Amino acid sequence: MAYVIIAVISVALVALVAWPLVARAGSDSAPAEHMDDRLAIEEELQRSLDSIREIEMDHRSGNLSDEDFAALDRDERARAVELMRRRDALSAGQEAT
């Protein structure tokens, strides 16, 4: 009978010590990482959209030729679209978890 009590107490102590380690390993830090990635992408996207507005203003004010405007606008819009795709992919991945 004493061996059973010692075994139960031993298992309880091991479980008590191991539980925080198991719980921490089981909790996924990926959502926090996804939030950091998403925030970085959102900030970069906002900068890209601001750049598009600035390029348009420079063109309207005559500071950019039509050719320069077309090239800069095309590149910046492509960058913004790529950032939107990355943001959407992160959102879709986060919803799946």
C-alpha positions in Angstrom: 0.0 0.0 0.0 2.8 2.4 0.8 4.3 1.8 -2.6 1.1 2.9 -4.3 0.9 6.1 -2.3 4.6 6.9 -3.1 4.0 6.1 -6.8 0.9 8.4 -6.8 2.7 11.2 -5.1 5.7 10.8 -7.4 3.5 11.0 -10.5 1.7 14.0 -9.1 5.0 15.8 -8.4 6.3 15.0 -11.9 3.1 16.2 -13.5 3.2 19.4 -11.3 6.8 20.2 -12.5 6.3 19.2 -16.1 2.9 20.9 -16.6 4.2 24.4 -17.2 6.8 23.1 -19.7 4.2 21.0 -21.6 1.7 23.9 -21.6 4.2 26.4 -22.9 5.4 24.0 -25.6 1.8 23.3 -26.6 0.9 27.0 -26.9 1.6 28.2 -30.3 3.5 31.4 -30.6 2.6 31.6 -34.3 -0.4 33.9 -33.9 1.9 36.5 -32.3 4.4 36.1 -35.1 1.6 36.4 -37.7 0.4 39.6 -36.0 3.9 41.0 -36.2 4.2 40.0 -39.9 0.8 41.4 -40.6 1.5 44.7 -38.9 4.8 45.0 -40.9 3.0 44.3 -44.1 0.2 46.8 -43.3 2.8 49.5 -42.6 4.7 48.7 -45.8 1.4 48.7 -47.8 0.5 52.1 -46.3 3.8 53.5 -47.4 3.3 52.1 -50.9 -0.1 53.6 -51.2 1.3 56.9 -50.0 4.0 56.7 -52.6 1.3 56.1 -55.3 -0.5 59.3 -54.2 2.8 61.2 -54.2 3.7 60.0 -57.7 0.3 61.0 -59.0 0.6 64.5 -57.4 4.1 64.9 -58.9 2.7 64.0 -62.3 -0.2 66.4 -62.0 2.0 69.2 -60.9 4.3 68.6 -63.9 7.3 67.3 -61.9 7.2 63.9 -63.6 7.0 63.2 -67.4 4.4 60.9 -68.7 7.0 58.2 -69.2 8.5 58.5 -65.7 5.0 58.6 -64.2 4.0 55.4 -66.1 7.1 53.5 -65.0 7.0 54.6 -61.3 3.2 54.2 -61.0 3.3 50.7 -62.6 6.1 49.5 -60.3 4.6 50.9 -57.1 1.1 49.6 -57.9 2.7 46.1 -58.5 4.4 46.4 -55.2 1.1 47.3 -53.5 -0.7 44.4 -55.1 2.0 42.0 -53.9 1.8 43.4 -50.4 -2.0 42.9 -50.4 -1.6 39.3 -51.6 0.9 38.7 -48.8 -1.5 40.3 -46.2 -4.4 38.2 -47.5 -2.3 35.0 -47.4 -1.4 35.7 -43.8 -5.1 36.4 -43.0 -6.2 33.2 -44.7 -3.5 31.2 -42.9 -4.4 32.7 -39.6 -8.1 31.8 -40.1 -7.3 28.2 -40.9 -5.6 27.7 -37.5 
